[in-house]
Amino acid sequence: MRSFWFHYNKPASRAAGEPRLTVHYKGVCHVVAGIDCRAPVKTRNRSTQPRCVVAGRAAGITFAADNIAIIE
């Protein structure tokens, strides 16, 4: 099980013209169109931007063809 966290990405959303999220996993940032989260998560407040993120621990993350992150 590895830690992950995700948040809304305002600059990427503006550029794409639709909402985008960033998933942080194994030291890499992945910009995705949506998330199918099957792992337990909790909110985490930070002192820097992004101020509020959703974090948890997952066995793995896969990326579907339609730019959706599947977190298990």
N, C-alpha and C positions, 0 to 999 in steps of 0.2 A: 504494500500500500504506500502510495506517494502522495504528498500534499499537492493541492491545486487551489487556485482561486480565480474568480472571474469578476468582471465589471463591465458596465456600459462604456463604450468608447465614442465620445462625442465627435472628435475630429474625423474618425473613420466613417461614422454615420453620416456626417455632412457630405463627405466625399462620395459616398455610395448612394446617397439620396434615400436611404432607408436605414433602420436601426442595425448597429453592429455591436458585438460584444467581444471582449478580449479574454481569452483563457490563458492563464499562466500555468505551465506544467513542465517539469524537468528543466527549468531555466530558460524556456522558450515561450514567447508570446505568440498566440495564434488568434488572428482576427476571424470571427465566424459570424454567420447570419443568425444562428440560433443554437440553443443548447438543450439536449435531452439528458437531464441529470438524474441518474438512478442511485447516486451515492448520498449519504446523509451530509447535510451542509448547515452552516450557521453564518450569520453576518459577523463581520469583523470591522471595527472602526479603526482608522489609521490617522496619524498626525499629518500625513502628506497626501497629495492627490494620487489616486482616487481616494476620497475620504471614507467611503463605505464599500466594502467588497463582500462577496459571498465565498466562503472557504470550506474546504473539506479534505478528505483523504479518499483516494480512488485506487482501484487495482489497475486501471488503465483508461486511456482516452483514445477513441478512434474518431476519424473524421469521415462523414458520409459525403457522397458526391455532390449533394445539394448544399455544401458548406455548413453542415450541422455537426457540432461536437457531441459525441455520445460518451458520457462520463459514467463509468461503472465502478 
